[in-house]
């Protein structure tokens, strides 16, 4: 029997409760064995300018998931230099783990963007996509996607960064351990 492993990729800059809720809902609803959080180096569709580095993002993610026995980290994209494409990453993970069925978790914003993904037609042949609802986006795509309904949580990393910049509270938007790390390292102007 193959293991069922979810992959939740992103910049996680910073990781917040929305990420954790999505991962836990997909884990639970699809009966996955594990969800791996995969921070990316440089997403092909975004330019990062938040002042954090990969080790800060990785440490915040470790803190955010350390209390969940079925959450872990996948650092394959951080170990690779430059831009990473999901096709290359998942191809490599599949080769290293032939006994695993991978479930690639994406929000509705990325579901809409799927037609623009690098080698998407090949990728859908060996990775199962799981789409989750997000406020202000539709879950519409011609690609095969399994949908998981998650509680609507309108939290984004940019919302958190903006609140910190303007001196507003971010309590209950992300784990306290992550807030303490951000404050201790003066991230995002805290």
C-alpha positions as CSV (number, residue, x, y, z in Angstrom):
1,X,0.0,0.0,0.0
2,X,1.5,3.3,-1.1
3,X,1.8,6.1,1.5
4,X,-0.3,9.2,0.9
5,X,1.7,12.4,1.4
6,X,0.5,15.9,0.9
7,X,2.8,18.7,-0.2
8,X,2.0,22.3,0.7
9,X,4.4,24.6,-1.1
10,X,4.8,28.4,-0.6
11,X,7.0,31.2,0.5
12,X,5.7,30.9,4.1
13,X,6.8,34.5,4.6
14,X,5.6,34.2,7.4
15,X,3.7,30.9,7.9
16,X,0.3,31.6,9.4
17,X,-2.8,29.8,10.7
18,X,-4.3,29.7,7.3
19,X,-1.5,27.4,6.1
20,X,-1.9,25.2,9.1
21,X,-5.7,24.9,8.8
22,X,-5.4,24.0,5.1
23,X,-2.8,21.4,5.7
24,X,-4.8,19.8,8.6
25,X,-8.1,19.8,6.7
26,X,-6.6,18.1,3.7
27,X,-4.7,15.6,5.9
28,X,-7.9,14.8,7.7
29,X,-10.4,14.8,4.9
30,X,-8.2,12.8,2.5
31,X,-6.8,10.4,5.1
32,X,-3.2,11.3,4.3
33,X,-0.3,9.8,6.2
34,X,1.6,13.1,6.3
35,X,1.7,16.7,5.0
36,X,5.1,18.1,4.1
37,X,5.5,21.9,4.1
38,X,7.8,22.8,1.2
39,X,9.2,26.4,1.3
40,X,10.4,27.5,-2.1
41,X,13.5,29.4,-3.0
42,X,12.2,31.8,-5.6
43,X,8.7,31.1,-6.9
44,X,8.7,31.5,-10.7
45,X,5.6,33.8,-10.5
46,X,6.6,36.1,-7.6
47,X,9.5,38.4,-6.6
48,X,10.3,38.4,-2.9
49,X,11.4,41.6,-1.2
50,X,10.4,41.1,2.4
51,X,13.9,41.3,3.9
52,X,13.7,37.7,5.2
53,X,16.0,34.9,4.1
54,X,15.5,31.2,3.5
55,X,16.8,30.3,7.0
56,X,14.4,32.7,8.7
57,X,11.4,31.2,6.7
58,X,12.6,27.7,7.5
59,X,12.9,28.4,11.2
60,X,9.5,30.0,11.4
61,X,8.0,27.0,9.6
62,X,9.7,24.6,12.0
63,X,8.2,26.4,14.9
64,X,4.8,26.6,13.3
65,X,4.5,22.8,12.7
66,X,6.6,21.3,15.5
67,X,3.6,20.3,17.6
68,X,1.8,18.3,14.8
69,X,3.0,14.7,14.6
70,X,2.0,14.4,10.9
71,X,3.5,17.7,9.7
72,X,7.1,17.8,8.5
73,X,9.4,19.9,6.3
74,X,10.5,19.2,2.7
75,X,13.6,21.4,1.9
76,X,14.3,20.1,-1.6
77,X,13.5,23.5,-3.2
78,X,15.6,25.5,-0.7
79,X,18.6,23.2,-1.4
80,X,18.3,24.0,-5.1
81,X,19.7,27.4,-6.3
82,X,17.6,29.8,-8.3
83,X,14.0,29.3,-9.5
84,X,12.2,26.0,-8.9
85,X,9.4,24.6,-11.0
86,X,6.9,22.2,-9.4
87,X,7.4,19.8,-12.3
88,X,11.1,19.4,-11.6
89,X,10.7,19.2,-7.8
90,X,7.9,16.6,-7.9
91,X,9.7,14.5,-10.5
92,X,12.7,14.4,-8.2
93,X,10.6,13.6,-5.1
94,X,8.7,10.8,-7.1
95,X,12.0,9.2,-8.1
96,X,13.3,9.3,-4.5
97,X,10.0,8.0,-3.1
98,X,8.4,5.5,-5.6
99,X,6.2,4.1,-2.7
100,X,4.4,7.4,-2.2
101,X,1.4,9.0,-3.9
102,X,1.8,12.7,-3.7
103,X,-1.1,15.1,-3.2
104,X,0.0,18.7,-4.2
105,X,-2.1,21.1,-2.2
106,X,-2.9,24.5,-3.8
107,X,-5.3,27.3,-3.0
108,X,-7.9,28.5,-5.4
109,X,-5.6,31.4,-6.5
110,X,-3.2,28.8,-7.9
111,X,-6.0,26.6,-9.3
112,X,-6.8,29.6,-11.6
113,X,-3.1,29.9,-12.5
114,X,-2.6,26.2,-13.4
115,X,-2.7,26.7,-17.2
116,X,0.4,28.8,-16.8
117,X,2.4,26.2,-14.9
118,X,5.6,24.8,-16.4
119,X,4.9,21.4,-18.0
120,X,1.4,21.2,-16.3
121,X,0.2,18.5,-18.8
122,X,3.0,16.2,-17.7
123,X,2.8,17.1,-14.1
124,X,-0.9,16.1,-13.7
125,X,0.0,12.6,-14.9
126,X,2.1,11.8,-11.8
127,X,0.9,14.2,-9.1
128,X,-2.7,14.5,-7.7
129,X,-3.7,18.1,-7.3
130,X,-5.8,19.1,-4.3
131,X,-7.5,22.5,-4.6
132,X,-8.8,24.4,-1.5
133,X,-11.2,27.3,-1.5
134,X,-9.9,30.8,-0.9
135,X,-11.8,34.0,-0.5
136,X,-12.2,35.9,-3.8
137,X,-11.1,33.0,-6.1
138,X,-13.0,30.4,-8.0
139,X,-12.0,26.7,-8.1
140,X,-12.4,26.4,-11.9
141,X,-9.8,24.6,-14.1
142,X,-9.8,22.1,-17.0
143,X,-7.2,20.1,-15.0
144,X,-8.1,17.1,-12.8
145,X,-8.3,18.4,-9.3
146,X,-9.7,16.9,-6.1
147,X,-11.4,19.6,-4.0
148,X,-11.3,19.9,-0.2
149,X,-13.5,22.5,1.5
150,X,-11.7,24.3,4.3
151,X,-13.0,26.9,6.7
152,X,-12.7,30.3,5.2
153,X,-9.8,32.0,6.8
154,X,-8.9,35.3,5.0
155,X,-5.3,35.5,6.3
156,X,-2.3,36.1,4.1
157,X,1.4,36.6,4.7
158,X,1.2,40.0,3.1
159,X,-1.7,41.0,5.5
160,X,0.5,40.0,8.5
161,X,3.6,41.8,7.1
162,X,1.5,45.0,6.6
163,X,0.0,44.8,10.1
164,X,3.5,44.5,11.6
165,X,4.8,47.4,9.6
166,X,1.9,49.6,10.9
167,X,2.3,48.4,14.5
168,X,-1.0,46.4,14.6
169,X,-1.4,43.1,16.4
170,X,-0.9,39.8,14.7
171,X,-2.0,37.8,17.7
172,X,-4.1,34.7,16.7
173,X,-3.1,35.1,13.0
174,X,0.0,32.9,13.4
175,X,1.4,30.7,16.2
176,X,2.8,32.6,19.2
177,X,6.2,30.8,18.7
178,X,6.4,32.3,15.2
179,X,5.5,35.8,16.6
180,X,8.3,35.5,19.2
181,X,10.8,34.5,16.6
182,X,9.8,37.4,14.3
183,X,10.1,39.9,17.2
184,X,13.4,38.4,18.4
185,X,14.9,38.7,15.0
186,X,13.2,42.0,14.1
187,X,11.6,40.6,11.0
188,X,9.2,42.7,8.9
189,X,10.0,45.7,10.9
190,X,8.7,44.3,14.2
